[in-house]
Amino acid sequence: MPFGFGLPALTPLRRAVVPLCFLGSLLVEALQWAFGTGVPQVEDVLLNTLGAALGYALFRAKFASP
C-alpha cells in the first residue's frame, strides 16, 4: 500500500502506478529466482499489486478533486 499511496504524489504518471508496482514486484520475484535468494511466489506478486491498487484507491479518494 505505501507505493500505491506515495508514488502518485511523486510522479505525474498517476495512472501507471499500479502497472509499475506490478512490474516492480515481478522484477523482485524474478531476481529472487535468478539469484536463488528467497522463495519467489506468484502470490507475492498478486498481493503486492493488490496492495498498490488499494493504496492508489485511497490516494484518489483523499486527493481527487471533486
CHARMM internal coordinates of N, CA and C (Angstrom, degrees):
IC EDIT
DIST 1 N 1 CA 1.4380
DIST 1 CA 1 C 1.5186
ANGL 1 N 1 CA 1 C 112.96
DIST 1 C 2 N 1.3235
ANGL 1 CA 1 C 2 N 119.82
DIHE 1 N 1 CA 1 C 2 N -32.11
DIST 2 N 2 CA 1.4626
ANGL 1 C 2 N 2 CA 118.35
DIHE 1 CA 1 C 2 N 2 CA -178.31
DIST 2 CA 2 C 1.5301
ANGL 2 N 2 CA 2 C 113.10
DIHE 1 C 2 N 2 CA 2 C -60.95
DIST 2 C 3 N 1.3252
ANGL 2 CA 2 C 3 N 117.14
DIHE 2 N 2 CA 2 C 3 N -39.83
DIST 3 N 3 CA 1.4628
ANGL 2 C 3 N 3 CA 118.66
DIHE 2 CA 2 C 3 N 3 CA 179.67
DIST 3 CA 3 C 1.5198
ANGL 3 N 3 CA 3 C 110.83
DIHE 2 C 3 N 3 CA 3 C -69.10
DIST 3 C 4 N 1.3059
ANGL 3 CA 3 C 4 N 117.82
DIHE 3 N 3 CA 3 C 4 N -39.50
DIST 4 N 4 CA 1.4592
ANGL 3 C 4 N 4 CA 121.26
DIHE 3 CA 3 C 4 N 4 CA 179.29
DIST 4 CA 4 C 1.5161
ANGL 4 N 4 CA 4 C 112.66
DIHE 3 C 4 N 4 CA 4 C -65.43
DIST 4 C 5 N 1.3338
ANGL 4 CA 4 C 5 N 116.75
DIHE 4 N 4 CA 4 C 5 N -29.96
DIST 5 N 5 CA 1.4580
ANGL 4 C 5 N 5 CA 120.74
DIHE 4 CA 4 C 5 N 5 CA -180.00
DIST 5 CA 5 C 1.5287
ANGL 5 N 5 CA 5 C 111.70
DIHE 4 C 5 N 5 CA 5 C -89.77
DIST 5 C 6 N 1.3204
ANGL 5 CA 5 C 6 N 117.25
DIHE 5 N 5 CA 5 C 6 N -39.19
DIST 6 N 6 CA 1.4668
ANGL 5 C 6 N 6 CA 120.62
DIHE 5 CA 5 C 6 N 6 CA -174.24
DIST 6 CA 6 C 1.5114
ANGL 6 N 6 CA 6 C 115.06
DIHE 5 C 6 N 6 CA 6 C -87.05
DIST 6 C 7 N 1.3157
ANGL 6 CA 6 C 7 N 117.37
DIHE 6 N 6 CA 6 C 7 N -34.03
DIST 7 N 7 CA 1.4618
ANGL 6 C 7 N 7 CA 120.84
DIHE 6 CA 6 C 7 N 7 CA -176.73
DIST 7 CA 7 C 1.5256
ANGL 7 N 7 CA 7 C 113.54
DIHE 6 C 7 N 7 CA 7 C -62.94
DIST 7 C 8 N 1.3313
ANGL 7 CA 7 C 8 N 120.15
DIHE 7 N 7 CA 7 C 8 N -38.14
DIST 8 N 8 CA 1.4712
ANGL 7 C 8 N 8 CA 118.76
DIHE 7 CA 7 C 8 N 8 CA 178.13
DIST 8 CA 8 C 1.5331
ANGL 8 N 8 CA 8 C 113.02
DIHE 7 C 8 N 8 CA 8 C -63.12
DIST 8 C 9 N 1.3188
ANGL 8 CA 8 C 9 N 117.19
DIHE 8 N 8 CA 8 C 9 N -25.78
DIST 9 N 9 CA 1.4631
ANGL 8 C 9 N 9 CA 119.90
DIHE 8 CA 8 C 9 N 9 CA 178.32
DIST 9 CA 9 C 1.5217
ANGL 9 N 9 CA 9 C 111.31
DIHE 8 C 9 N 9 CA 9 C -74.50
DIST 9 C 10 N 1.3189
ANGL 9 CA 9 C 10 N 117.46
DIHE 9 N 9 CA 9 C 10 N -20.37
DIST 10 N 10 CA 1.4608
ANGL 9 C 10 N 10 CA 121.42
DIHE 9 CA 9 C 10 N 10 CA -176.48
DIST 10 CA 10 C 1.5206
ANGL 10 N 10 CA 10 C 114.35
DIHE 9 C 10 N 10 CA 10 C -99.79
DIST 10 C 11 N 1.3051
ANGL 10 CA 10 C 11 N 118.32
DIHE 10 N 10 CA 10 C 11 N -16.25
DIST 11 N 11 CA 1.4583
ANGL 10 C 11 N 11 CA 120.71
DIHE 10 CA 10 C 11 N 11 CA -174.84
DIST 11 CA 11 C 1.5304
ANGL 11 N 11 CA 11 C 110.84
DIHE 10 C 11 N 11 CA 11 C -131.79
DIST 11 C 12 N 1.3160
ANGL 11 CA 11 C 12 N 116.76
DIHE 11 N 11 CA 11 C 12 N 146.04
DIST 12 N 12 CA 1.4678
ANGL 11 C 12 N 12 CA 119.12
DIHE 11 CA 11 C 12 N 12 CA 176.06
DIST 12 CA 12 C 1.5294
ANGL 12 N 12 CA 12 C 112.34
DIHE 11 C 12 N 12 CA 12 C -77.29
DIST 12 C 13 N 1.3144
ANGL 12 CA 12 C 13 N 117.92
DIHE 12 N 12 CA 12 C 13 N -9.00
DIST 13 N 13 CA 1.4627
ANGL 12 C 13 N 13 CA 122.26
DIHE 12 CA 12 C 13 N 13 CA -179.65
DIST 13 CA 13 C 1.5239
ANGL 13 N 13 CA 13 C 110.59
DIHE 12 C 13 N 13 CA 13 C -87.43
DIST 13 C 14 N 1.3071
ANGL 13 CA 13 C 14 N 116.34
DIHE 13 N 13 CA 13 C 14 N 60.77
DIST 14 N 14 CA 1.4644
ANGL 13 C 14 N 14 CA 120.48
DIHE 13 CA 13 C 14 N 14 CA -173.15
DIST 14 CA 14 C 1.5097
ANGL 14 N 14 CA 14 C 113.09
DIHE 13 C 14 N 14 CA 14 C -63.89
DIST 14 C 15 N 1.3114
ANGL 14 CA 14 C 15 N 117.97
DIHE 14 N 14 CA 14 C 15 N -35.75
DIST 15 N 15 CA 1.4647
ANGL 14 C 15 N 15 CA 119.66
DIHE 14 CA 14 C 15 N 15 CA -178.54
DIST 15 CA 15 C 1.5249
ANGL 15 N 15 CA 15 C 112.09
DIHE 14 C 15 N 15 CA 15 C -73.48
DIST 15 C 16 N 1.3125
ANGL 15 CA 15 C 16 N 117.57
DIHE 15 N 15 CA 15 C 16 N -13.49
DIST 16 N 16 CA 1.4593
ANGL 15 C 16 N 16 CA 121.13
DIHE 15 CA 15 C 16 N 16 CA -179.06
DIST 16 CA 16 C 1.5243
ANGL 16 N 16 CA 16 C 112.63
DIHE 15 C 16 N 16 CA 16 C -95.69
DIST 16 C 17 N 1.3168
ANGL 16 CA 16 C 17 N 117.93
DIHE 16 N 16 CA 16 C 17 N 5.80
DIST 17 N 17 CA 1.4628
ANGL 16 C 17 N 17 CA 121.08
DIHE 16 CA 16 C 17 N 17 CA -175.25
DIST 17 CA 17 C 1.5241
ANGL 17 N 17 CA 17 C 111.67
DIHE 16 C 17 N 17 CA 17 C -64.03
DIST 17 C 18 N 1.3177
ANGL 17 CA 17 C 18 N 118.05
DIHE 17 N 17 CA 17 C 18 N -49.41
DIST 18 N 18 CA 1.4647
ANGL 17 C 18 N 18 CA 120.61
DIHE 17 CA 17 C 18 N 18 CA -177.22
DIST 18 CA 18 C 1.5286
ANGL 18 N 18 CA 18 C 111.05
DIHE 17 C 18 N 18 CA 18 C -65.98
DIST 18 C 19 N 1.3513
ANGL 18 CA 18 C 19 N 120.00
DIHE 18 N 18 CA 18 C 19 N -46.15
DIST 19 N 19 CA 1.4685
ANGL 18 C 19 N 19 CA 118.36
DIHE 18 CA 18 C 19 N 19 CA 175.84
DIST 19 CA 19 C 1.5280
ANGL 19 N 19 CA 19 C 112.98
DIHE 18 C 19 N 19 CA 19 C -61.71
DIST 19 C 20 N 1.3298
ANGL 19 CA 19 C 20 N 117.78
DIHE 19 N 19 CA 19 C 20 N -36.11
DIST 20 N 20 CA 1.4671
ANGL 19 C 20 N 20 CA 119.98
DIHE 19 CA 19 C 20 N 20 CA 177.45
DIST 20 CA 20 C 1.5272
ANGL 20 N 20 CA 20 C 111.16
DIHE 19 C 20 N 20 CA 20 C -65.80
DIST 20 C 21 N 1.3082
ANGL 20 CA 20 C 21 N 117.05
DIHE 20 N 20 CA 20 C 21 N -39.70
DIST 21 N 21 CA 1.4672
ANGL 20 C 21 N 21 CA 120.11
DIHE 20 CA 20 C 21 N 21 CA 177.32
DIST 21 CA 21 C 1.5237
ANGL 21 N 21 CA 21 C 110.73
DIHE 20 C 21 N 21 CA 21 C -66.41
DIST 21 C 22 N 1.3260
ANGL 21 CA 21 C 22 N 116.77
DIHE 21 N 21 CA 21 C 22 N -38.23
DIST 22 N 22 CA 1.4627
ANGL 21 C 22 N 22 CA 120.39
DIHE 21 CA 21 C 22 N 22 CA 175.80
DIST 22 CA 22 C 1.5254
ANGL 22 N 22 CA 22 C 110.52
DIHE 21 C 22 N 22 CA 22 C -60.69
DIST 22 C 23 N 1.3254
ANGL 22 CA 22 C 23 N 116.46
DIHE 22 N 22 CA 22 C 23 N -48.43
DIST 23 N 23 CA 1.4676
ANGL 22 C 23 N 23 CA 119.97
DIHE 22 CA 22 C 23 N 23 CA -179.43
DIST 23 CA 23 C 1.5282
ANGL 23 N 23 CA 23 C 111.67
DIHE 22 C 23 N 23 CA 23 C -64.95
DIST 23 C 24 N 1.3225
ANGL 23 CA 23 C 24 N 117.00
DIHE 23 N 23 CA 23 C 24 N -37.85
DIST 24 N 24 CA 1.4608
ANGL 23 C 24 N 24 CA 120.11
DIHE 23 CA 23 C 24 N 24 CA 177.72
DIST 24 CA 24 C 1.5182
ANGL 24 N 24 CA 24 C 111.90
DIHE 23 C 24 N 24 CA 24 C -64.27
DIST 24 C 25 N 1.3143
ANGL 24 CA 24 C 25 N 116.53
DIHE 24 N 24 CA 24 C 25 N -42.53
DIST 25 N 25 CA 1.4585
ANGL 24 C 25 N 25 CA 120.87
DIHE 24 CA 24 C 25 N 25 CA 178.17
DIST 25 CA 25 C 1.5297
ANGL 25 N 25 CA 25 C 110.84
DIHE 24 C 25 N 25 CA 25 C -65.89
DIST 25 C 26 N 1.3173
ANGL 25 CA 25 C 26 N 115.28
DIHE 25 N 25 CA 25 C 26 N -41.11
DIST 26 N 26 CA 1.4653
ANGL 25 C 26 N 26 CA 120.06
DIHE 25 CA 25 C 26 N 26 CA 177.63
DIST 26 CA 26 C 1.5257
ANGL 26 N 26 CA 26 C 110.70
DIHE 25 C 26 N 26 CA 26 C -62.60
DIST 26 C 27 N 1.3198
ANGL 26 CA 26 C 27 N 116.77
DIHE 26 N 26 CA 26 C 27 N -39.18
DIST 27 N 27 CA 1.4625
ANGL 26 C 27 N 27 CA 121.17
DIHE 26 CA 26 C 27 N 27 CA 178.15
DIST 27 CA 27 C 1.5287
ANGL 27 N 27 CA 27 C 111.05
DIHE 26 C 27 N 27 CA 27 C -63.40
DIST 27 C 28 N 1.3151
ANGL 27 CA 27 C 28 N 116.82
DIHE 27 N 27 CA 27 C 28 N -43.70
DIST 28 N 28 CA 1.4736
ANGL 27 C 28 N 28 CA 120.25
DIHE 27 CA 27 C 28 N 28 CA 179.12
DIST 28 CA 28 C 1.5206
ANGL 28 N 28 CA 28 C 110.39
DIHE 27 C 28 N 28 CA 28 C -61.68
DIST 28 C 29 N 1.3216
ANGL 28 CA 28 C 29 N 116.79
DIHE 28 N 28 CA 28 C 29 N -44.38
DIST 29 N 29 CA 1.4699
ANGL 28 C 29 N 29 CA 120.01
DIHE 28 CA 28 C 29 N 29 CA 179.68
DIST 29 CA 29 C 1.5270
ANGL 29 N 29 CA 29 C 111.10
DIHE 28 C 29 N 29 CA 29 C -65.92
DIST 29 C 30 N 1.3214
ANGL 29 CA 29 C 30 N 117.82
DIHE 29 N 29 CA 29 C 30 N -38.53
DIST 30 N 30 CA 1.4626
ANGL 29 C 30 N 30 CA 120.82
DIHE 29 CA 29 C 30 N 30 CA 178.01
DIST 30 CA 30 C 1.5306
ANGL 30 N 30 CA 30 C 110.90
DIHE 29 C 30 N 30 CA 30 C -65.69
DIST 30 C 31 N 1.3223
ANGL 30 CA 30 C 31 N 116.94
DIHE 30 N 30 CA 30 C 31 N -38.31
DIST 31 N 31 CA 1.4648
ANGL 30 C 31 N 31 CA 120.15
DIHE 30 CA 30 C 31 N 31 CA 177.11
DIST 31 CA 31 C 1.5265
ANGL 31 N 31 CA 31 C 111.43
DIHE 30 C 31 N 31 CA 31 C -67.61
DIST 31 C 32 N 1.3217
ANGL 31 CA 31 C 32 N 116.81
DIHE 31 N 31 CA 31 C 32 N -36.65
DIST 32 N 32 CA 1.4659
ANGL 31 C 32 N 32 CA 119.60
DIHE 31 CA 31 C 32 N 32 CA 175.32
DIST 32 CA 32 C 1.5242
ANGL 32 N 32 CA 32 C 110.29
DIHE 31 C 32 N 32 CA 32 C -61.58
DIST 32 C 33 N 1.3118
ANGL 32 CA 32 C 33 N 116.24
DIHE 32 N 32 CA 32 C 33 N -41.70
DIST 33 N 33 CA 1.4617
ANGL 32 C 33 N 33 CA 120.28
DIHE 32 CA 32 C 33 N 33 CA 179.82
DIST 33 CA 33 C 1.5283
ANGL 33 N 33 CA 33 C 110.72
DIHE 32 C 33 N 33 CA 33 C -68.05
DIST 33 C 34 N 1.3331
ANGL 33 CA 33 C 34 N 116.85
DIHE 33 N 33 CA 33 C 34 N -44.77
DIST 34 N 34 CA 1.4665
ANGL 33 C 34 N 34 CA 121.24
DIHE 33 CA 33 C 34 N 34 CA -176.27
DIST 34 CA 34 C 1.5269
ANGL 34 N 34 CA 34 C 112.17
DIHE 33 C 34 N 34 CA 34 C -65.21
DIST 34 C 35 N 1.3257
ANGL 34 CA 34 C 35 N 117.08
DIHE 34 N 34 CA 34 C 35 N -39.65
DIST 35 N 35 CA 1.4600
ANGL 34 C 35 N 35 CA 120.16
DIHE 34 CA 34 C 35 N 35 CA -175.84
DIST 35 CA 35 C 1.5295
ANGL 35 N 35 CA 35 C 113.32
DIHE 34 C 35 N 35 CA 35 C -98.55
DIST 35 C 36 N 1.3212
ANGL 35 CA 35 C 36 N 116.95
DIHE 35 N 35 CA 35 C 36 N -3.84
DIST 36 N 36 CA 1.4600
ANGL 35 C 36 N 36 CA 120.01
DIHE 35 CA 35 C 36 N 36 CA 177.15
DIST 36 CA 36 C 1.5137
ANGL 36 N 36 CA 36 C 113.64
DIHE 35 C 36 N 36 CA 36 C 70.77
DIST 36 C 37 N 1.3147
ANGL 36 CA 36 C 37 N 117.12
DIHE 36 N 36 CA 36 C 37 N 24.18
DIST 37 N 37 CA 1.4656
ANGL 36 C 37 N 37 CA 120.66
DIHE 36 CA 36 C 37 N 37 CA 177.54
DIST 37 CA 37 C 1.5135
ANGL 37 N 37 CA 37 C 108.63
DIHE 36 C 37 N 37 CA 37 C -105.51
DIST 37 C 38 N 1.2874
ANGL 37 CA 37 C 38 N 117.90
DIHE 37 N 37 CA 37 C 38 N 126.33
DIST 38 N 38 CA 1.4565
ANGL 37 C 38 N 38 CA 120.80
DIHE 37 CA 37 C 38 N 38 CA -178.76
DIST 38 CA 38 C 1.5156
ANGL 38 N 38 CA 38 C 111.17
DIHE 37 C 38 N 38 CA 38 C 77.50
DIST 38 C 39 N 1.3024
ANGL 38 CA 38 C 39 N 115.36
DIHE 38 N 38 CA 38 C 39 N -173.11
DIST 39 N 39 CA 1.4581
ANGL 38 C 39 N 39 CA 121.89
DIHE 38 CA 38 C 39 N 39 CA -179.02
DIST 39 CA 39 C 1.5207
ANGL 39 N 39 CA 39 C 107.80
DIHE 38 C 39 N 39 CA 39 C -122.64
DIST 39 C 40 N 1.3308
ANGL 39 CA 39 C 40 N 118.29
DIHE 39 N 39 CA 39 C 40 N 108.10
DIST 40 N 40 CA 1.4640
ANGL 39 C 40 N 40 CA 119.47
DIHE 39 CA 39 C 40 N 40 CA 178.58
DIST 40 CA 40 C 1.5253
ANGL 40 N 40 CA 40 C 110.90
DIHE 39 C 40 N 40 CA 40 C -70.71
DIST 40 C 41 N 1.3281
ANGL 40 CA 40 C 41 N 115.98
DIHE 40 N 40 CA 40 C 41 N 131.90
DIST 41 N 41 CA 1.4605
ANGL 40 C 41 N 41 CA 120.76
DIHE 40 CA 40 C 41 N 41 CA -178.27
DIST 41 CA 41 C 1.5237
ANGL 41 N 41 CA 41 C 109.94
DIHE 40 C 41 N 41 CA 41 C -137.41
DIST 41 C 42 N 1.3194
ANGL 41 CA 41 C 42 N 115.07
DIHE 41 N 41 CA 41 C 42 N 139.98
DIST 42 N 42 CA 1.4587
ANGL 41 C 42 N 42 CA 121.12
DIHE 41 CA 41 C 42 N 42 CA 178.05
DIST 42 CA 42 C 1.5265
ANGL 42 N 42 CA 42 C 110.07
DIHE 41 C 42 N 42 CA 42 C -64.28
DIST 42 C 43 N 1.3338
ANGL 42 CA 42 C 43 N 116.47
DIHE 42 N 42 CA 42 C 43 N -34.24
DIST 43 N 43 CA 1.4589
ANGL 42 C 43 N 43 CA 120.44
DIHE 42 CA 42 C 43 N 43 CA -179.64
DIST 43 CA 43 C 1.5201
ANGL 43 N 43 CA 43 C 111.45
DIHE 42 C 43 N 43 CA 43 C -60.07
DIST 43 C 44 N 1.3379
ANGL 43 CA 43 C 44 N 117.46
DIHE 43 N 43 CA 43 C 44 N -35.53
DIST 44 N 44 CA 1.4568
ANGL 43 C 44 N 44 CA 120.44
DIHE 43 CA 43 C 44 N 44 CA 178.52
DIST 44 CA 44 C 1.5234
ANGL 44 N 44 CA 44 C 110.83
DIHE 43 C 44 N 44 CA 44 C -61.96
DIST 44 C 45 N 1.3177
ANGL 44 CA 44 C 45 N 116.69
DIHE 44 N 44 CA 44 C 45 N -42.88
DIST 45 N 45 CA 1.4629
ANGL 44 C 45 N 45 CA 120.84
DIHE 44 CA 44 C 45 N 45 CA 179.87
DIST 45 CA 45 C 1.5320
ANGL 45 N 45 CA 45 C 109.61
DIHE 44 C 45 N 45 CA 45 C -64.18
DIST 45 C 46 N 1.3214
ANGL 45 CA 45 C 46 N 116.40
DIHE 45 N 45 CA 45 C 46 N -45.81
DIST 46 N 46 CA 1.4630
ANGL 45 C 46 N 46 CA 120.11
DIHE 45 CA 45 C 46 N 46 CA -179.09
DIST 46 CA 46 C 1.5273
ANGL 46 N 46 CA 46 C 112.21
DIHE 45 C 46 N 46 CA 46 C -63.93
DIST 46 C 47 N 1.3200
ANGL 46 CA 46 C 47 N 116.86
DIHE 46 N 46 CA 46 C 47 N -45.83
DIST 47 N 47 CA 1.4629
ANGL 46 C 47 N 47 CA 119.87
DIHE 46 CA 46 C 47 N 47 CA -177.82
DIST 47 CA 47 C 1.5272
ANGL 47 N 47 CA 47 C 111.65
DIHE 46 C 47 N 47 CA 47 C -70.78
DIST 47 C 48 N 1.3265
ANGL 47 CA 47 C 48 N 118.23
DIHE 47 N 47 CA 47 C 48 N -35.87
DIST 48 N 48 CA 1.4625
ANGL 47 C 48 N 48 CA 120.23
DIHE 47 CA 47 C 48 N 48 CA 175.99
DIST 48 CA 48 C 1.5230
ANGL 48 N 48 CA 48 C 110.62
DIHE 47 C 48 N 48 CA 48 C -65.18
DIST 48 C 49 N 1.3243
ANGL 48 CA 48 C 49 N 117.20
DIHE 48 N 48 CA 48 C 49 N -39.97
DIST 49 N 49 CA 1.4663
ANGL 48 C 49 N 49 CA 120.71
DIHE 48 CA 48 C 49 N 49 CA 178.29
DIST 49 CA 49 C 1.5263
ANGL 49 N 49 CA 49 C 110.62
DIHE 48 C 49 N 49 CA 49 C -67.22
DIST 49 C 50 N 1.3252
ANGL 49 CA 49 C 50 N 117.01
DIHE 49 N 49 CA 49 C 50 N -40.79
DIST 50 N 50 CA 1.4610
ANGL 49 C 50 N 50 CA 120.73
DIHE 49 CA 49 C 50 N 50 CA 176.64
DIST 50 CA 50 C 1.5249
ANGL 50 N 50 CA 50 C 110.81
DIHE 49 C 50 N 50 CA 50 C -62.11
DIST 50 C 51 N 1.3098
ANGL 50 CA 50 C 51 N 116.98
DIHE 50 N 50 CA 50 C 51 N -42.21
DIST 51 N 51 CA 1.4625
ANGL 50 C 51 N 51 CA 120.81
DIHE 50 CA 50 C 51 N 51 CA 177.55
DIST 51 CA 51 C 1.5154
ANGL 51 N 51 CA 51 C 112.00
DIHE 50 C 51 N 51 CA 51 C -62.79
DIST 51 C 52 N 1.3300
ANGL 51 CA 51 C 52 N 116.66
DIHE 51 N 51 CA 51 C 52 N -40.55
DIST 52 N 52 CA 1.4666
ANGL 51 C 52 N 52 CA 120.34
DIHE 51 CA 51 C 52 N 52 CA 177.07
DIST 52 CA 52 C 1.5180
ANGL 52 N 52 CA 52 C 110.77
DIHE 51 C 52 N 52 CA 52 C -64.19
DIST 52 C 53 N 1.3284
ANGL 52 CA 52 C 53 N 117.31
DIHE 52 N 52 CA 52 C 53 N -40.68
DIST 53 N 53 CA 1.4611
ANGL 52 C 53 N 53 CA 120.94
DIHE 52 CA 52 C 53 N 53 CA 179.05
DIST 53 CA 53 C 1.5345
ANGL 53 N 53 CA 53 C 110.82
DIHE 52 C 53 N 53 CA 53 C -64.89
DIST 53 C 54 N 1.3268
ANGL 53 CA 53 C 54 N 117.12
DIHE 53 N 53 CA 53 C 54 N -40.90
DIST 54 N 54 CA 1.4655
ANGL 53 C 54 N 54 CA 120.17
DIHE 53 CA 53 C 54 N 54 CA 177.64
DIST 54 CA 54 C 1.5300
ANGL 54 N 54 CA 54 C 111.33
DIHE 53 C 54 N 54 CA 54 C -66.35
DIST 54 C 55 N 1.3158
ANGL 54 CA 54 C 55 N 116.45
DIHE 54 N 54 CA 54 C 55 N -41.91
DIST 55 N 55 CA 1.4618
ANGL 54 C 55 N 55 CA 120.02
DIHE 54 CA 54 C 55 N 55 CA 176.87
DIST 55 CA 55 C 1.5141
ANGL 55 N 55 CA 55 C 111.90
DIHE 54 C 55 N 55 CA 55 C -62.49
DIST 55 C 56 N 1.3280
ANGL 55 CA 55 C 56 N 116.90
DIHE 55 N 55 CA 55 C 56 N -39.89
DIST 56 N 56 CA 1.4683
ANGL 55 C 56 N 56 CA 121.03
DIHE 55 CA 55 C 56 N 56 CA 178.03
DIST 56 CA 56 C 1.5286
ANGL 56 N 56 CA 56 C 110.37
DIHE 55 C 56 N 56 CA 56 C -66.94
DIST 56 C 57 N 1.3282
ANGL 56 CA 56 C 57 N 117.19
DIHE 56 N 56 CA 56 C 57 N -38.49
DIST 57 N 57 CA 1.4697
ANGL 56 C 57 N 57 CA 120.52
DIHE 56 CA 56 C 57 N 57 CA 177.06
DIST 57 CA 57 C 1.5286
ANGL 57 N 57 CA 57 C 110.54
DIHE 56 C 57 N 57 CA 57 C -62.77
DIST 57 C 58 N 1.3262
ANGL 57 CA 57 C 58 N 117.13
DIHE 57 N 57 CA 57 C 58 N -40.55
DIST 58 N 58 CA 1.4562
ANGL 57 C 58 N 58 CA 120.46
DIHE 57 CA 57 C 58 N 58 CA 176.48
DIST 58 CA 58 C 1.5276
ANGL 58 N 58 CA 58 C 111.55
DIHE 57 C 58 N 58 CA 58 C -65.14
DIST 58 C 59 N 1.3231
ANGL 58 CA 58 C 59 N 116.22
DIHE 58 N 58 CA 58 C 59 N -39.93
DIST 59 N 59 CA 1.4673
ANGL 58 C 59 N 59 CA 120.43
DIHE 58 CA 58 C 59 N 59 CA 177.45
DIST 59 CA 59 C 1.5170
ANGL 59 N 59 CA 59 C 110.32
DIHE 58 C 59 N 59 CA 59 C -60.98
DIST 59 C 60 N 1.3335
ANGL 59 CA 59 C 60 N 116.29
DIHE 59 N 59 CA 59 C 60 N -45.82
DIST 60 N 60 CA 1.4698
ANGL 59 C 60 N 60 CA 119.81
DIHE 59 CA 59 C 60 N 60 CA -179.58
DIST 60 CA 60 C 1.5249
ANGL 60 N 60 CA 60 C 111.54
DIHE 59 C 60 N 60 CA 60 C -66.04
DIST 60 C 61 N 1.3266
ANGL 60 CA 60 C 61 N 117.08
DIHE 60 N 60 CA 60 C 61 N -37.23
DIST 61 N 61 CA 1.4562
ANGL 60 C 61 N 61 CA 120.17
DIHE 60 CA 60 C 61 N 61 CA 179.78
DIST 61 CA 61 C 1.5311
ANGL 61 N 61 CA 61 C 110.72
DIHE 60 C 61 N 61 CA 61 C -67.60
DIST 61 C 62 N 1.3156
ANGL 61 CA 61 C 62 N 116.43
DIHE 61 N 61 CA 61 C 62 N -34.77
DIST 62 N 62 CA 1.4618
ANGL 61 C 62 N 62 CA 120.81
DIHE 61 CA 61 C 62 N 62 CA -176.89
DIST 62 CA 62 C 1.5269
ANGL 62 N 62 CA 62 C 112.13
DIHE 61 C 62 N 62 CA 62 C -82.02
DIST 62 C 63 N 1.3426
ANGL 62 CA 62 C 63 N 117.55
DIHE 62 N 62 CA 62 C 63 N -40.37
DIST 63 N 63 CA 1.4562
ANGL 62 C 63 N 63 CA 120.55
DIHE 62 CA 62 C 63 N 63 CA -170.16
DIST 63 CA 63 C 1.5305
ANGL 63 N 63 CA 63 C 114.15
DIHE 62 C 63 N 63 CA 63 C -115.10
DIST 63 C 64 N 1.3025
ANGL 63 CA 63 C 64 N 118.47
DIHE 63 N 63 CA 63 C 64 N 5.29
DIST 64 N 64 CA 1.4693
ANGL 63 C 64 N 64 CA 119.94
DIHE 63 CA 63 C 64 N 64 CA 179.36
DIST 64 CA 64 C 1.5326
ANGL 64 N 64 CA 64 C 108.90
DIHE 63 C 64 N 64 CA 64 C -72.61
DIST 64 C 65 N 1.3073
ANGL 64 CA 64 C 65 N 115.21
DIHE 64 N 64 CA 64 C 65 N 138.37
DIST 65 N 65 CA 1.4613
ANGL 64 C 65 N 65 CA 118.76
DIHE 64 CA 64 C 65 N 65 CA 178.53
DIST 65 CA 65 C 1.5317
ANGL 65 N 65 CA 65 C 109.35
DIHE 64 C 65 N 65 CA 65 C -79.59
DIST 65 C 66 N 1.3177
ANGL 65 CA 65 C 66 N 117.92
DIHE 65 N 65 CA 65 C 66 N 139.17
DIST 66 N 66 CA 1.4731
ANGL 65 C 66 N 66 CA 121.16
DIHE 65 CA 65 C 66 N 66 CA -176.61
DIST 66 CA 66 C 1.5083
ANGL 66 N 66 CA 66 C 112.86
DIHE 65 C 66 N 66 CA 66 C -69.99
END
COOR INIT
IC SEED 1 N 1 CA 1 C
IC BUILD
